[in-house]
Amino acid sequence: MPFTGTGNPYYTPPSGQPFHTAGGIGAGSIQEPTAQAAMAAPGVSGTAALNDRELMEILLVQHKFAAQTMTNTILESTSPQYRQECINILNRDFTHQRMIWEAMNQRGWYQPPSPQLPQQQQHTAASAQWS
Amino acid sequence: MHHLTQRELLMLDENLRLARSMARFAQSCAQQMTDPQLRAICQQIAVDHQQDYQTLSRLLGAQPF
């Protein structure tokens, strides 16, 4: 059964292609998510350049996805060396995610939701009780 | 090195592709962004993912075929 990936939006698995080799990348059809490609994506009006905020949003989503993928890899690994390397990569992903988030937050591009007021919390709890 | 299972090889292959894609996208962002601080962040991310790619490539290269 051919490998169909696990949901990576940027990866189209090559049919019948072997794994990568250390010496280079195979001839699989990888859709590189360059910023230029994102501009030309269907549904994007014209070829207007993505702004800094939009590019940072894509980077943030990428890192969340990468962290989830790497977590699955670690959970499934049996090789101690492979597992440790993946843990190191995952920790870097977390660091990147934090850097991206902080940069966005400083610019007001990613504001965490404000906490509920006590009055609102009581109202929510009461609604839940009678629903 | 401990031999990787078929499942591990499949996941390694996917992670390898992901690392390369992310490195190239971050590099592309570093060239296009207007904010110098954001450009620096993207450049650092690109370098780190290139290193991840090389690390994963070494692991795959150590496997018998």
N, CA and C atoms of all chains as a GROMACS GRO file, in nm:
protein
  588
    1MET      N    1   0.085  -0.119   0.000
    1MET     CA    2   0.000   0.000   0.000
    1MET      C    3   0.088   0.124   0.000
    2PRO      N    4   0.064   0.215  -0.093
    2PRO     CA    5   0.152   0.332  -0.100
    2PRO      C    6   0.131   0.424   0.018
    3PHE      N    7   0.238   0.491   0.053
    3PHE     CA    8   0.233   0.588   0.162
    3PHE      C    9   0.154   0.709   0.117
    4THR      N   10   0.059   0.749   0.196
    4THR     CA   11  -0.024   0.864   0.156
    4THR      C   12  -0.006   0.982   0.248
    5GLY      N   13   0.096   0.977   0.333
    5GLY     CA   14   0.120   1.091   0.420
    5GLY      C   15   0.022   1.092   0.536
    6THR      N   16   0.039   1.186   0.624
    6THR     CA   17  -0.050   1.197   0.738
    6THR      C   18  -0.109   1.335   0.749
    7GLY      N   19  -0.144   1.391   0.638
    7GLY     CA   20  -0.213   1.518   0.643
    7GLY      C   21  -0.126   1.640   0.619
    8ASN      N   22  -0.002   1.621   0.577
    8ASN     CA   23   0.083   1.735   0.549
    8ASN      C   24   0.029   1.808   0.427
    9PRO      N   25  -0.014   1.933   0.442
    9PRO     CA   26  -0.074   2.003   0.328
    9PRO      C   27   0.026   2.036   0.219
   10TYR      N   28   0.154   2.026   0.247
   10TYR     CA   29   0.254   2.066   0.149
   10TYR      C   30   0.318   1.945   0.083
   11TYR      N   31   0.271   1.828   0.111
   11TYR     CA   32   0.339   1.709   0.063
   11TYR      C   33   0.248   1.624  -0.022
   12THR      N   34   0.285   1.606  -0.147
   12THR     CA   35   0.217   1.513  -0.233
   12THR      C   36   0.311   1.395  -0.253
   13PRO      N   37   0.279   1.279  -0.198
   13PRO     CA   38   0.373   1.169  -0.205
   13PRO      C   39   0.393   1.122  -0.349
   14PRO      N   40   0.516   1.095  -0.386
   14PRO     CA   41   0.543   1.043  -0.519
   14PRO      C   42   0.497   0.899  -0.530
   15SER      N   43   0.443   0.862  -0.644
   15SER     CA   44   0.397   0.725  -0.658
   15SER      C   45   0.515   0.635  -0.694
   16GLY      N   46   0.535   0.533  -0.612
   16GLY     CA   47   0.640   0.436  -0.638
   16GLY      C   48   0.781   0.488  -0.616
   17GLN      N   49   0.794   0.603  -0.558
   17GLN     CA   50   0.928   0.658  -0.535
   17GLN      C   51   0.986   0.601  -0.406
   18PRO      N   52   1.114   0.577  -0.403
   18PRO     CA   53   1.175   0.531  -0.278
   18PRO      C   54   1.186   0.645  -0.180
   19PHE      N   55   1.228   0.612  -0.059
   19PHE     CA   56   1.251   0.715   0.040
   19PHE      C   57   1.361   0.808  -0.008
   20HIS      N   58   1.369   0.920   0.058
   20HIS     CA   59   1.482   1.009   0.031
   20HIS      C   60   1.610   0.933   0.059
   21THR      N   61   1.713   0.971  -0.007
   21THR     CA   62   1.844   0.921   0.031
   21THR      C   63   1.922   1.037   0.088
   22ALA      N   64   2.022   1.004   0.166
   22ALA     CA   65   2.096   1.111   0.234
   22ALA      C   66   2.166   1.202   0.135
   23GLY      N   67   2.195   1.151   0.016
   23GLY     CA   68   2.269   1.230  -0.081
   23GLY      C   69   2.185   1.335  -0.152
   24GLY      N   70   2.056   1.326  -0.144
   24GLY     CA   71   1.975   1.424  -0.214
   24GLY      C   72   1.829   1.389  -0.210
   25ILE      N   73   1.750   1.478  -0.260
   25ILE     CA   74   1.606   1.460  -0.259
   25ILE      C   75   1.564   1.384  -0.383
   26GLY      N   76   1.466   1.298  -0.367
   26GLY     CA   77   1.414   1.224  -0.480
   26GLY      C   78   1.333   1.315  -0.572
   27ALA      N   79   1.279   1.255  -0.675
   27ALA     CA   80   1.210   1.335  -0.775
   27ALA      C   81   1.061   1.347  -0.747
   28GLY      N   82   1.022   1.333  -0.624
   28GLY     CA   83   0.881   1.341  -0.587
   28GLY      C   84   0.826   1.481  -0.611
   29SER      N   85   0.695   1.489  -0.626
   29SER     CA   86   0.634   1.618  -0.654
   29SER      C   87   0.604   1.689  -0.523
   30ILE      N   88   0.701   1.760  -0.476
   30ILE     CA   89   0.685   1.836  -0.352
   30ILE      C   90   0.638   1.976  -0.388
   31GLN      N   91   0.529   2.018  -0.326
   31GLN     CA   92   0.481   2.153  -0.351
   31GLN      C   93   0.543   2.244  -0.248
   32GLU      N   94   0.645   2.317  -0.291
   32GLU     CA   95   0.715   2.403  -0.198
   32GLU      C   96   0.627   2.520  -0.158
   33PRO      N   97   0.609   2.543  -0.030
   33PRO     CA   98   0.522   2.652   0.014
   33PRO      C   99   0.597   2.784   0.022
   34THR      N  100   0.652   2.824  -0.092
   34THR     CA  101   0.722   2.951  -0.089
   34THR      C  102   0.621   3.064  -0.082
   35ALA      N  103   0.669   3.178  -0.041
   35ALA     CA  104   0.580   3.294  -0.032
   35ALA      C  105   0.528   3.330  -0.171
   36GLN      N  106   0.612   3.309  -0.274
   36GLN     CA  107   0.567   3.339  -0.409
   36GLN      C  108   0.453   3.248  -0.450
   37ALA      N  109   0.465   3.120  -0.414
   37ALA     CA  110   0.361   3.024  -0.447
   37ALA      C  111   0.232   3.060  -0.375
   38ALA      N  112   0.245   3.105  -0.253
   38ALA     CA  113   0.126   3.142  -0.177
   38ALA      C  114   0.053   3.257  -0.244
   39MET      N  115   0.128   3.347  -0.304
   39MET     CA  116   0.066   3.460  -0.372
   39MET      C  117  -0.013   3.416  -0.493
   40ALA      N  118   0.036   3.313  -0.560
   40ALA     CA  119  -0.028   3.269  -0.683
   40ALA      C  120  -0.133   3.161  -0.658
   41ALA      N  121  -0.162   3.134  -0.532
   41ALA     CA  122  -0.256   3.028  -0.499
   41ALA      C  123  -0.396   3.062  -0.548
   42PRO      N  124  -0.471   2.959  -0.590
   42PRO     CA  125  -0.609   2.986  -0.633
   42PRO      C  126  -0.688   3.050  -0.520
   43GLY      N  127  -0.771   3.142  -0.555
   43GLY     CA  128  -0.854   3.207  -0.454
   43GLY      C  129  -0.793   3.335  -0.400
   44VAL      N  130  -0.665   3.353  -0.426
   44VAL     CA  131  -0.601   3.478  -0.383
   44VAL      C  132  -0.614   3.577  -0.496
   45SER      N  133  -0.672   3.691  -0.467
   45SER     CA  134  -0.698   3.787  -0.574
   45SER      C  135  -0.568   3.844  -0.628
   46GLY      N  136  -0.554   3.836  -0.759
   46GLY     CA  137  -0.438   3.891  -0.825
   46GLY      C  138  -0.309   3.829  -0.776
   47THR      N  139  -0.204   3.906  -0.782
   47THR     CA  140  -0.075   3.859  -0.734
   47THR      C  141  -0.024   3.952  -0.625
   48ALA      N  142  -0.117   4.014  -0.554
   48ALA     CA  143  -0.076   4.105  -0.448
   48ALA      C  144   0.011   4.031  -0.348
   49ALA      N  145   0.120   4.092  -0.307
   49ALA     CA  146   0.213   4.027  -0.214
   49ALA      C  147   0.149   4.010  -0.078
   50LEU      N  148   0.182   3.899  -0.015
   50LEU     CA  149   0.137   3.880   0.122
   50LEU      C  150   0.216   3.975   0.210
   51ASN      N  151   0.150   4.032   0.308
   51ASN     CA  152   0.221   4.124   0.396
   51ASN      C  153   0.289   4.048   0.509
   52ASP      N  154   0.363   4.122   0.589
   52ASP     CA  155   0.440   4.060   0.698
   52ASP      C  156   0.349   3.980   0.791
   53ARG      N  157   0.236   4.037   0.823
   53ARG     CA  158   0.144   3.969   0.916
   53ARG      C  159   0.095   3.835   0.860
   54GLU      N  160   0.058   3.835   0.732
   54GLU     CA  161   0.009   3.712   0.671
   54GLU      C  162   0.118   3.605   0.664
   55LEU      N  163   0.238   3.647   0.633
   55LEU     CA  164   0.349   3.551   0.629
   55LEU      C  165   0.377   3.494   0.768
   56MET      N  166   0.370   3.579   0.869
   56MET     CA  167   0.392   3.531   1.006
   56MET      C  168   0.281   3.435   1.049
   57GLU      N  169   0.160   3.461   1.006
   57GLU     CA  170   0.050   3.370   1.040
   57GLU      C  171   0.073   3.233   0.979
   58ILE      N  172   0.120   3.230   0.855
   58ILE     CA  173   0.148   3.102   0.789
   58ILE      C  174   0.260   3.030   0.863
   59LEU      N  175   0.364   3.104   0.900
   59LEU     CA  176   0.476   3.044   0.975
   59LEU      C  177   0.428   2.983   1.107
   60LEU      N  178   0.340   3.055   1.174
   60LEU     CA  179   0.290   3.006   1.303
   60LEU      C  180   0.212   2.875   1.286
   61VAL      N  181   0.125   2.872   1.187
   61VAL     CA  182   0.046   2.751   1.161
   61VAL      C  183   0.138   2.636   1.121
   62GLN      N  184   0.237   2.664   1.039
   62GLN     CA  185   0.335   2.561   0.999
   62GLN      C  186   0.401   2.499   1.121
   63HIS      N  187   0.440   2.583   1.214
   63HIS     CA  188   0.513   2.532   1.331
   63HIS      C  189   0.422   2.452   1.424
   64LYS      N  190   0.297   2.490   1.431
   64LYS     CA  191   0.204   2.410   1.510
   64LYS      C  192   0.188   2.272   1.447
   65PHE      N  193   0.174   2.270   1.316
   65PHE     CA  194   0.160   2.143   1.245
   65PHE      C  195   0.287   2.058   1.261
   66ALA      N  196   0.402   2.122   1.245
   66ALA     CA  197   0.529   2.049   1.255
   66ALA      C  198   0.547   1.990   1.395
   67ALA      N  199   0.507   2.064   1.497
   67ALA     CA  200   0.520   2.015   1.634
   67ALA      C  201   0.430   1.893   1.656
   68GLN      N  202   0.311   1.896   1.599
   68GLN     CA  203   0.220   1.782   1.613
   68GLN      C  204   0.276   1.660   1.540
   69THR      N  205   0.328   1.683   1.420
   69THR     CA  206   0.384   1.572   1.342
   69THR      C  207   0.504   1.512   1.415
   70MET      N  208   0.590   1.599   1.468
   70MET     CA  209   0.710   1.550   1.536
   70MET      C  210   0.674   1.478   1.667
   71THR      N  211   0.571   1.524   1.734
   71THR     CA  212   0.526   1.456   1.855
   71THR      C  213   0.482   1.314   1.823
   72ASN      N  214   0.407   1.298   1.716
   72ASN     CA  215   0.364   1.164   1.674
   72ASN      C  216   0.485   1.076   1.643
   73THR      N  217   0.583   1.136   1.577
   73THR     CA  218   0.704   1.062   1.542
   73THR      C  219   0.775   1.012   1.668
   74ILE      N  220   0.787   1.099   1.766
   74ILE     CA  221   0.855   1.062   1.891
   74ILE      C  222   0.779   0.951   1.962
   75LEU      N  223   0.648   0.963   1.966
   75LEU     CA  224   0.566   0.863   2.035
   75LEU      C  225   0.577   0.726   1.969
   76GLU      N  226   0.604   0.724   1.839
   76GLU     CA  227   0.611   0.597   1.766
   76GLU      C  228   0.752   0.541   1.755
   77SER      N  229   0.851   0.618   1.800
   77SER     CA  230   0.989   0.576   1.773
   77SER      C  231   1.037   0.469   1.871
   78THR      N  232   1.119   0.380   1.820
   78THR     CA  233   1.178   0.275   1.904
   78THR      C  234   1.328   0.294   1.919
   79SER      N  235   1.388   0.372   1.828
   79SER     CA  236   1.532   0.395   1.832
   79SER      C  237   1.566   0.510   1.926
   80PRO      N  238   1.650   0.486   2.027
   80PRO     CA  239   1.684   0.594   2.122
   80PRO      C  240   1.749   0.714   2.055
   81GLN      N  241   1.838   0.689   1.958
   81GLN     CA  242   1.907   0.801   1.892
   81GLN      C  243   1.809   0.883   1.808
   82TYR      N  244   1.727   0.813   1.732
   82TYR     CA  245   1.626   0.880   1.649
   82TYR      C  246   1.531   0.961   1.737
   83ARG      N  247   1.488   0.898   1.845
   83ARG     CA  248   1.395   0.965   1.936
   83ARG      C  249   1.456   1.094   1.992
   84GLN      N  250   1.584   1.087   2.034
   84GLN     CA  251   1.649   1.204   2.091
   84GLN      C  252   1.664   1.316   1.990
   85GLU      N  253   1.702   1.280   1.868
   85GLU     CA  254   1.714   1.383   1.763
   85GLU      C  255   1.579   1.450   1.738
   86CYS      N  256   1.474   1.370   1.737
   86CYS     CA  257   1.340   1.426   1.714
   86CYS      C  258   1.297   1.516   1.830
   87ILE      N  259   1.334   1.478   1.950
   87ILE     CA  260   1.302   1.562   2.066
   87ILE      C  261   1.374   1.697   2.054
   88ASN      N  262   1.500   1.693   2.010
   88ASN     CA  263   1.575   1.817   1.992
   88ASN      C  264   1.507   1.907   1.888
   89ILE      N  265   1.463   1.844   1.779
   89ILE     CA  266   1.396   1.921   1.673
   89ILE      C  267   1.264   1.978   1.724
   90LEU      N  268   1.192   1.898   1.800
   90LEU     CA  269   1.064   1.944   1.855
   90LEU      C  270   1.085   2.064   1.948
   91ASN      N  271   1.189   2.058   2.030
   91ASN     CA  272   1.218   2.171   2.120
   91ASN      C  273   1.249   2.298   2.041
   92ARG      N  274   1.320   2.281   1.929
   92ARG     CA  275   1.346   2.398   1.844
   92ARG      C  276   1.216   2.452   1.784
   93ASP      N  277   1.127   2.359   1.745
   93ASP     CA  278   0.997   2.402   1.692
   93ASP      C  279   0.921   2.486   1.795
   94PHE      N  280   0.927   2.441   1.920
   94PHE     CA  281   0.860   2.516   2.027
   94PHE      C  282   0.922   2.655   2.041
   95THR      N  283   1.056   2.660   2.034
   95THR     CA  284   1.125   2.790   2.045
   95THR      C  285   1.084   2.882   1.931
   96HIS      N  286   1.080   2.826   1.809
   96HIS     CA  287   1.039   2.907   1.693
   96HIS      C  288   0.896   2.957   1.710
   97GLN      N  289   0.810   2.865   1.752
   97GLN     CA  290   0.668   2.902   1.768
   97GLN      C  291   0.655   3.019   1.865
   98ARG      N  292   0.733   3.013   1.972
   98ARG     CA  293   0.728   3.121   2.072
   98ARG      C  294   0.781   3.252   2.016
   99MET      N  295   0.890   3.243   1.940
   99MET     CA  296   0.947   3.363   1.878
   99MET      C  297   0.846   3.428   1.783
  100ILE      N  298   0.782   3.345   1.703
  100ILE     CA  299   0.684   3.396   1.606
  100ILE      C  300   0.566   3.458   1.680
  101TRP      N  301   0.518   3.385   1.779
  101TRP     CA  302   0.401   3.435   1.854
  101TRP      C  303   0.432   3.567   1.924
  102GLU      N  304   0.549   3.575   1.988
  102GLU     CA  305   0.585   3.698   2.059
  102GLU      C  306   0.597   3.816   1.963
  103ALA      N  307   0.657   3.791   1.847
  103ALA     CA  308   0.671   3.899   1.749
  103ALA      C  309   0.533   3.946   1.703
  104MET      N  310   0.442   3.852   1.682
  104MET     CA  311   0.307   3.888   1.639
  104MET      C  312   0.232   3.960   1.751
  105ASN      N  313   0.249   3.909   1.871
  105ASN     CA  314   0.179   3.968   1.985
  105ASN      C  315   0.225   4.111   2.011
  106GLN      N  316   0.356   4.134   1.996
  106GLN     CA  317   0.410   4.270   2.017
  106GLN      C  318   0.350   4.369   1.918
  107ARG      N  319   0.316   4.319   1.799
  107ARG     CA  320   0.262   4.407   1.696
  107ARG      C  321   0.110   4.412   1.696
  108GLY      N  322   0.050   4.343   1.793
  108GLY     CA  323  -0.096   4.342   1.802
  108GLY      C  324  -0.162   4.254   1.699
  109TRP      N  325  -0.086   4.158   1.644
  109TRP     CA  326  -0.141   4.071   1.540
  109TRP      C  327  -0.199   3.942   1.598
  110TYR      N  328  -0.168   3.915   1.720
  110TYR     CA  329  -0.217   3.791   1.782
  110TYR      C  330  -0.245   3.820   1.928
  111GLN      N  331  -0.364   3.862   1.955
  111GLN     CA  332  -0.401   3.897   2.091
  111GLN      C  333  -0.475   3.779   2.154
  112PRO      N  334  -0.430   3.733   2.268
  112PRO     CA  335  -0.506   3.628   2.336
  112PRO      C  336  -0.641   3.682   2.378
  113PRO      N  337  -0.744   3.599   2.380
  113PRO     CA  338  -0.876   3.646   2.422
  113PRO      C  339  -0.871   3.697   2.565
  114SER      N  340  -0.941   3.808   2.589
  114SER     CA  341  -0.940   3.866   2.724
  114SER      C  342  -1.017   3.775   2.819
  115PRO      N  343  -0.974   3.769   2.944
  115PRO     CA  344  -1.043   3.681   3.040
  115PRO      C  345  -1.185   3.730   3.066
  116GLN      N  346  -1.272   3.634   3.096
  116GLN     CA  347  -1.411   3.668   3.125
  116GLN      C  348  -1.420   3.742   3.258
  117LEU      N  349  -1.513   3.834   3.265
  117LEU     CA  350  -1.539   3.901   3.392
  117LEU      C  351  -1.611   3.803   3.485
  118PRO      N  352  -1.595   3.818   3.616
  118PRO     CA  353  -1.663   3.726   3.710
  118PRO      C  354  -1.813   3.719   3.686
  119GLN      N  355  -1.875   3.832   3.653
  119GLN     CA  356  -2.019   3.834   3.629
  119GLN      C  357  -2.056   3.745   3.510
  120GLN      N  358  -1.974   3.752   3.404
  120GLN     CA  359  -1.998   3.671   3.286
  120GLN      C  360  -1.982   3.523   3.317
  121GLN      N  361  -1.882   3.491   3.402
  121GLN     CA  362  -1.858   3.351   3.438
  121GLN      C  363  -1.977   3.294   3.513
  122GLN      N  364  -2.034   3.375   3.605
  122GLN     CA  365  -2.150   3.329   3.680
  122GLN      C  366  -2.267   3.303   3.586
  123HIS      N  367  -2.284   3.394   3.489
  123HIS     CA  368  -2.394   3.380   3.395
  123HIS      C  369  -2.376   3.252   3.313
  124THR      N  370  -2.253   3.228   3.267
  124THR     CA  371  -2.224   3.110   3.187
  124THR      C  372  -2.251   2.983   3.268
  125ALA      N  373  -2.208   2.982   3.393
  125ALA     CA  374  -2.229   2.866   3.479
  125ALA      C  375  -2.377   2.840   3.502
  126ALA      N  376  -2.453   2.948   3.522
  126ALA     CA  377  -2.597   2.933   3.544
  126ALA      C  378  -2.665   2.879   3.419
  127SER      N  379  -2.623   2.926   3.303
  127SER     CA  380  -2.682   2.879   3.178
  127SER      C  381  -2.655   2.731   3.159
  128ALA      N  382  -2.533   2.692   3.193
  128ALA     CA  383  -2.495   2.551   3.174
  128ALA      C  384  -2.575   2.461   3.268
  129GLN      N  385  -2.606   2.514   3.388
  129GLN     CA  386  -2.677   2.434   3.487
  129GLN      C  387  -2.819   2.402   3.441
  130TRP      N  388  -2.883   2.496   3.372
  130TRP     CA  389  -3.023   2.479   3.334
  130TRP      C  390  -3.040   2.436   3.189
  131SER      N  391  -2.933   2.414   3.120
  131SER     CA  392  -2.948   2.375   2.980
  131SER      C  393  -2.945   2.223   2.966
  132MET      N  394   2.386   0.214   1.437
  132MET     CA  395   2.261   0.274   1.484
  132MET      C  396   2.151   0.169   1.486
  133HIS      N  397   2.064   0.182   1.581
  133HIS     CA  398   1.946   0.098   1.592
  133HIS      C  399   1.868   0.104   1.459
  134HIS      N  400   1.828  -0.012   1.408
  134HIS     CA  401   1.754  -0.013   1.282
  134HIS      C  402   1.615   0.044   1.302
  135LEU      N  403   1.576   0.128   1.209
  135LEU     CA  404   1.444   0.189   1.219
  135LEU      C  405   1.340   0.096   1.158
  136THR      N  406   1.223   0.100   1.215
  136THR     CA  407   1.113   0.019   1.162
  136THR      C  408   1.058   0.086   1.036
  137GLN      N  409   0.976   0.011   0.965
  137GLN     CA  410   0.916   0.066   0.842
  137GLN      C  411   0.833   0.191   0.875
  138ARG      N  412   0.763   0.185   0.985
  138ARG     CA  413   0.681   0.300   1.026
  138ARG      C  414   0.769   0.421   1.056
  139GLU      N  415   0.881   0.396   1.124
  139GLU     CA  416   0.972   0.507   1.155
  139GLU      C  417   1.030   0.566   1.028
  140LEU      N  418   1.060   0.480   0.931
  140LEU     CA  419   1.115   0.531   0.805
  140LEU      C  420   1.013   0.618   0.732
  141LEU      N  421   0.888   0.578   0.736
  141LEU     CA  422   0.784   0.659   0.672
  141LEU      C  423   0.772   0.795   0.739
  142MET      N  424   0.775   0.795   0.870
  142MET     CA  425   0.763   0.922   0.944
  142MET      C  426   0.888   1.007   0.924
  143LEU      N  427   1.001   0.942   0.919
  143LEU     CA  428   1.126   1.016   0.894
  143LEU      C  429   1.122   1.083   0.758
  144ASP      N  430   1.071   1.010   0.660
  144ASP     CA  431   1.058   1.066   0.526
  144ASP      C  432   0.968   1.190   0.527
  145GLU      N  433   0.858   1.182   0.597
  145GLU     CA  434   0.766   1.296   0.603
  145GLU      C  435   0.830   1.414   0.676
  146ASN      N  436   0.898   1.386   0.786
  146ASN     CA  437   0.964   1.494   0.860
  146ASN      C  438   1.076   1.560   0.780
  147LEU      N  439   1.141   1.478   0.699
  147LEU     CA  440   1.247   1.532   0.613
  147LEU      C  441   1.190   1.631   0.513
  148ARG      N  442   1.081   1.593   0.451
  148ARG     CA  443   1.017   1.682   0.354
  148ARG      C  444   0.965   1.809   0.421
  149LEU      N  445   0.910   1.791   0.539
  149LEU     CA  446   0.855   1.906   0.612
  149LEU      C  447   0.967   2.003   0.649
  150ALA      N  448   1.080   1.950   0.696
  150ALA     CA  449   1.193   2.036   0.734
  150ALA      C  450   1.242   2.116   0.615
  151ARG      N  451   1.249   2.050   0.499
  151ARG     CA  452   1.297   2.121   0.381
  151ARG      C  453   1.197   2.229   0.338
  152SER      N  454   1.070   2.195   0.339
  152SER     CA  455   0.968   2.293   0.301
  152SER      C  456   0.970   2.414   0.393
  153MET      N  457   0.982   2.388   0.522
  153MET     CA  458   0.980   2.498   0.618
  153MET      C  459   1.104   2.585   0.606
  154ALA      N  460   1.217   2.522   0.579
  154ALA     CA  461   1.341   2.599   0.560
  154ALA      C  462   1.328   2.692   0.441
  155ARG      N  463   1.272   2.639   0.332
  155ARG     CA  464   1.262   2.720   0.210
  155ARG      C  465   1.157   2.830   0.225
  156PHE      N  466   1.049   2.798   0.293
  156PHE     CA  467   0.947   2.901   0.312
  156PHE      C  468   0.998   3.013   0.403
  157ALA      N  469   1.067   2.975   0.510
  157ALA     CA  470   1.121   3.077   0.601
  157ALA      C  471   1.224   3.164   0.529
  158GLN      N  472   1.303   3.101   0.443
  158GLN     CA  473   1.402   3.177   0.366
  158GLN      C  474   1.332   3.275   0.274
  159SER      N  475   1.226   3.228   0.212
  159SER     CA  476   1.149   3.314   0.122
  159SER      C  477   1.087   3.432   0.199
  160CYS      N  478   1.038   3.403   0.319
  160CYS     CA  479   0.981   3.509   0.404
  160CYS      C  480   1.088   3.611   0.442
  161ALA      N  481   1.207   3.561   0.472
  161ALA     CA  482   1.316   3.650   0.514
  161ALA      C  483   1.352   3.749   0.402
  162GLN      N  484   1.332   3.705   0.280
  162GLN     CA  485   1.364   3.793   0.167
  162GLN      C  486   1.253   3.893   0.138
  163GLN      N  487   1.130   3.858   0.176
  163GLN     CA  488   1.016   3.942   0.137
  163GLN      C  489   0.967   4.036   0.246
  164MET      N  490   0.993   4.002   0.370
  164MET     CA  491   0.937   4.084   0.477
  164MET      C  492   1.001   4.223   0.479
  165THR      N  493   0.924   4.317   0.526
  165THR     CA  494   0.973   4.455   0.530
  165THR      C  495   1.032   4.490   0.667
  166ASP      N  496   0.985   4.425   0.772
  166ASP     CA  497   1.031   4.453   0.908
  166ASP      C  498   1.164   4.382   0.934
  167PRO      N  499   1.269   4.457   0.965
  167PRO     CA  500   1.401   4.394   0.985
  167PRO      C  501   1.403   4.290   1.096
  168GLN      N  502   1.328   4.314   1.203
  168GLN     CA  503   1.327   4.217   1.313
  168GLN      C  504   1.263   4.086   1.269
  169LEU      N  505   1.156   4.095   1.192
  169LEU     CA  506   1.090   3.975   1.142
  169LEU      C  507   1.177   3.902   1.041
  170ARG      N  508   1.248   3.979   0.962
  170ARG     CA  509   1.340   3.917   0.865
  170ARG      C  510   1.446   3.835   0.938
  171ALA      N  511   1.497   3.891   1.048
  171ALA     CA  512   1.600   3.820   1.126
  171ALA      C  513   1.544   3.692   1.186
  172ILE      N  514   1.422   3.699   1.235
  172ILE     CA  515   1.359   3.579   1.292
  172ILE      C  516   1.344   3.471   1.184
  173CYS      N  517   1.297   3.511   1.069
  173CYS     CA  518   1.277   3.415   0.960
  173CYS      C  519   1.409   3.355   0.915
  174GLN      N  520   1.511   3.437   0.912
  174GLN     CA  521   1.644   3.388   0.872
  174GLN      C  522   1.693   3.282   0.970
  175GLN      N  523   1.674   3.309   1.099
  175GLN     CA  524   1.716   3.213   1.202
  175GLN      C  525   1.637   3.083   1.189
  176ILE      N  526   1.507   3.096   1.166
  176ILE     CA  527   1.423   2.977   1.150
  176ILE      C  528   1.467   2.896   1.029
  177ALA      N  529   1.499   2.964   0.921
  177ALA     CA  530   1.543   2.894   0.799
  177ALA      C  531   1.672   2.815   0.825
  178VAL      N  532   1.765   2.878   0.894
  178VAL     CA  533   1.892   2.811   0.924
  178VAL      C  534   1.869   2.688   1.011
  179ASP      N  535   1.784   2.704   1.113
  179ASP     CA  536   1.757   2.591   1.204
  179ASP      C  537   1.691   2.474   1.131
  180HIS      N  538   1.599   2.505   1.042
  180HIS     CA  539   1.532   2.395   0.970
  180HIS      C  540   1.625   2.329   0.869
  181GLN      N  541   1.718   2.407   0.815
  181GLN     CA  542   1.818   2.344   0.728
  181GLN      C  543   1.902   2.245   0.809
  182GLN      N  544   1.935   2.283   0.932
  182GLN     CA  545   2.011   2.192   1.018
  182GLN      C  546   1.927   2.068   1.052
  183ASP      N  547   1.798   2.089   1.078
  183ASP     CA  548   1.709   1.976   1.105
  183ASP      C  549   1.709   1.879   0.987
  184TYR      N  550   1.703   1.937   0.868
  184TYR     CA  551   1.700   1.855   0.747
  184TYR      C  552   1.829   1.772   0.738
  185GLN      N  553   1.940   1.836   0.765
  185GLN     CA  554   2.067   1.763   0.758
  185GLN      C  555   2.076   1.654   0.864
  186THR      N  556   2.026   1.684   0.983
  186THR     CA  557   2.025   1.584   1.091
  186THR      C  558   1.942   1.463   1.052
  187LEU      N  559   1.822   1.489   1.000
  187LEU     CA  560   1.733   1.379   0.961
  187LEU      C  561   1.791   1.302   0.843
  188SER      N  562   1.856   1.372   0.753
  188SER     CA  563   1.920   1.305   0.638
  188SER      C  564   2.028   1.209   0.685
  189ARG      N  565   2.104   1.252   0.785
  189ARG     CA  566   2.210   1.164   0.838
  189ARG      C  567   2.149   1.038   0.897
  190LEU      N  568   2.040   1.054   0.969
  190LEU     CA  569   1.974   0.939   1.029
  190LEU      C  570   1.925   0.842   0.922
  191LEU      N  571   1.870   0.898   0.817
  191LEU     CA  572   1.819   0.813   0.709
  191LEU      C  573   1.935   0.748   0.634
  192GLY      N  574   2.042   0.824   0.617
  192GLY     CA  575   2.159   0.771   0.547
  192GLY      C  576   2.226   0.658   0.621
  193ALA      N  577   2.207   0.653   0.753
  193ALA     CA  578   2.270   0.548   0.834
  193ALA      C  579   2.192   0.418   0.827
  194GLN      N  580   2.077   0.420   0.761
  194GLN     CA  581   1.993   0.300   0.754
  194GLN      C  582   2.034   0.212   0.637
  195PRO      N  583   2.036   0.081   0.660
  195PRO     CA  584   2.063  -0.010   0.547
  195PRO      C  585   1.942  -0.018   0.455
  196PHE      N  586   1.966  -0.028   0.326
  196PHE     CA  587   1.856  -0.042   0.229
  196PHE      C  588   1.858  -0.182   0.170
   0.00000   0.00000   0.00000
